[in-house]
Amino acid sequence: MKTQSASVQNPTVSTRPGKQRSGSLHTYVLNGATFTDRLIDGQWVTVKVC
């Protein structure tokens, strides 16, 4: 019998190449939605989703 902890030891991770962020504003499309991120106090924060 498989334990719950054994099923989460190897999660599947999917990544895709993207443009490197530069400046203080970054806009990109993900699953048909346009996201706008802004650099605030050293952290990227999503400020708009269309």
MDAnalysis code that builds the backbone (N, CA, C; Angstrom):
import MDAnalysis as mda
import numpy as np

u = mda.Universe.empty(150, n_residues=50, atom_resindex=np.repeat(np.arange(50), 3), trajectory=True)
u.add_TopologyAttr("name", ["N", "CA", "C"] * 50)
u.add_TopologyAttr("resid", np.arange(1, 51))
u.add_TopologyAttr("resname", ["MET", "LYS", "THR", "GLN", "SER", "ALA", "SER", "VAL", "GLN", "ASN", "PRO", "THR", "VAL", "SER", "THR", "ARG", "PRO", "GLY", "LYS", "GLN", "ARG", "SER", "GLY", "SER", "LEU", "HIS", "THR", "TYR", "VAL", "LEU", "ASN", "GLY", "ALA", "THR", "PHE", "THR", "ASP", "ARG", "LEU", "ILE", "ASP", "GLY", "GLN", "TRP", "VAL", "THR", "VAL", "LYS", "VAL", "CYS"])
u.atoms.positions = np.array([
    [0.847, -1.178, 0.000],
    [0.000, 0.000, 0.000],
    [0.889, 1.237, 0.000],
    [0.541, 2.221, -0.791],
    [1.311, 3.448, -0.913],
    [0.886, 4.442, 0.166],
    [1.854, 5.006, 0.854],
    [1.514, 5.986, 1.877],
    [1.382, 7.366, 1.234],
    [0.743, 8.254, 1.934],
    [0.545, 9.595, 1.398],
    [1.876, 10.303, 1.205],
    [2.815, 10.140, 2.136],
    [4.096, 10.831, 2.007],
    [4.880, 10.349, 0.791],
    [4.701, 9.092, 0.409],
    [5.405, 8.570, -0.761],
    [4.869, 9.199, -2.046],
    [3.615, 9.586, -2.057],
    [3.031, 10.138, -3.274],
    [3.418, 11.601, -3.507],
    [3.947, 12.288, -2.506],
    [4.327, 13.690, -2.685],
    [5.841, 13.889, -2.707],
    [6.604, 12.820, -2.697],
    [8.050, 12.943, -2.703],
    [8.588, 13.397, -4.055],
    [7.939, 13.054, -5.129],
    [8.404, 13.389, -6.467],
    [7.330, 14.145, -7.240],
    [7.117, 15.427, -6.890],
    [6.085, 16.172, -7.605],
    [6.510, 16.444, -9.049],
    [5.532, 16.544, -9.930],
    [5.802, 16.872, -11.326],
    [5.872, 18.385, -11.452],
    [6.950, 18.863, -12.021],
    [7.135, 20.300, -12.191],
    [7.293, 20.597, -13.672],
    [6.518, 21.538, -14.148],
    [6.580, 21.914, -15.550],
    [7.067, 23.360, -15.640],
    [8.068, 23.586, -16.453],
    [8.569, 24.944, -16.651],
    [8.585, 25.253, -18.139],
    [8.623, 26.506, -18.451],
    [8.712, 26.920, -19.845],
    [9.669, 28.097, -19.913],
    [10.376, 28.223, -21.025],
    [11.286, 29.356, -21.157],
    [10.512, 30.663, -21.255],
    [11.080, 31.702, -20.726],
    [10.439, 33.011, -20.790],
    [11.485, 34.097, -20.879],
    [11.033, 35.305, -21.178],
    [11.960, 36.425, -21.240],
    [12.380, 36.809, -19.825],
    [13.629, 37.214, -19.676],
    [14.114, 37.661, -18.386],
    [13.491, 39.011, -18.066],
    [13.105, 39.189, -16.826],
    [12.511, 40.453, -16.410],
    [13.597, 41.510, -16.300],
    [13.269, 42.700, -16.739],
    [14.200, 43.822, -16.609],
    [13.388, 45.069, -16.321],
    [14.010, 46.056, -15.719],
    [13.296, 47.268, -15.349],
    [12.391, 47.019, -14.160],
    [11.305, 47.754, -14.070],
    [10.399, 47.598, -12.930],
    [9.006, 47.135, -13.348],
    [8.808, 46.858, -14.655],
    [7.509, 46.424, -15.152],
    [7.712, 45.262, -16.115],
    [6.903, 44.207, -15.963],
    [7.026, 43.020, -16.804],
    [5.625, 42.577, -17.199],
    [5.375, 42.421, -18.502],
    [4.079, 41.993, -19.013],
    [4.262, 40.713, -19.810],
    [3.373, 39.731, -19.588],
    [3.470, 38.450, -20.271],
    [2.093, 37.821, -20.388],
    [1.964, 36.838, -21.289],
    [0.701, 36.136, -21.514],
    [0.851, 34.711, -21.012],
    [-0.106, 34.261, -20.226],
    [-0.121, 32.903, -19.694],
    [-1.547, 32.370, -19.791],
    [-1.728, 31.282, -20.506],
    [-3.042, 30.655, -20.701],
    [-4.079, 31.642, -21.231],
    [-3.653, 32.510, -22.133],
    [-4.572, 33.453, -22.756],
    [-4.832, 34.721, -21.960],
    [-4.320, 34.828, -20.750],
    [-4.498, 36.031, -19.934],
    [-3.206, 36.838, -19.931],
    [-3.330, 38.159, -19.970],
    [-2.166, 39.038, -19.939],
    [-1.930, 39.483, -18.500],
    [-0.745, 39.202, -17.993],
    [-0.360, 39.554, -16.634],
    [0.616, 40.723, -16.668],
    [0.472, 41.639, -15.737],
    [1.420, 42.737, -15.580],
    [1.976, 42.674, -14.165],
    [3.291, 42.512, -14.068],
    [3.968, 42.457, -12.778],
    [4.790, 43.724, -12.598],
    [4.877, 44.188, -11.358],
    [5.663, 45.371, -11.032],
    [6.618, 45.012, -9.898],
    [7.827, 45.524, -9.988],
    [8.837, 45.299, -8.958],
    [8.611, 46.305, -7.835],
    [8.220, 45.797, -6.660],
    [7.937, 46.637, -5.496],
    [8.780, 46.152, -4.329],
    [9.658, 46.997, -3.840],
    [10.543, 46.673, -2.706],
    [11.287, 45.360, -2.917],
    [11.770, 45.127, -4.138],
    [12.561, 43.940, -4.431],
    [11.766, 42.671, -4.689],
    [10.435, 42.748, -4.699],
    [9.580, 41.580, -4.938],
    [8.705, 41.844, -6.158],
    [8.555, 40.835, -7.039],
    [7.668, 40.965, -8.190],
    [6.244, 40.700, -7.726],
    [5.354, 41.661, -7.999],
    [3.952, 41.570, -7.578],
    [3.071, 41.720, -8.817],
    [2.116, 40.791, -8.991],
    [1.172, 40.896, -10.103],
    [0.168, 41.982, -9.755],
    [0.107, 43.011, -10.603],
    [-0.772, 44.149, -10.321],
    [-1.980, 44.200, -11.253],
    [-1.938, 43.432, -12.356],
    [-3.050, 43.482, -13.301],
    [-3.132, 42.178, -14.082],
    [-4.347, 41.651, -14.235],
    [-4.597, 40.470, -15.062],
    [-5.771, 40.812, -15.972],
    [-5.557, 40.673, -17.274],
    [-6.626, 40.965, -18.255],
    [-6.937, 39.734, -19.056],
])
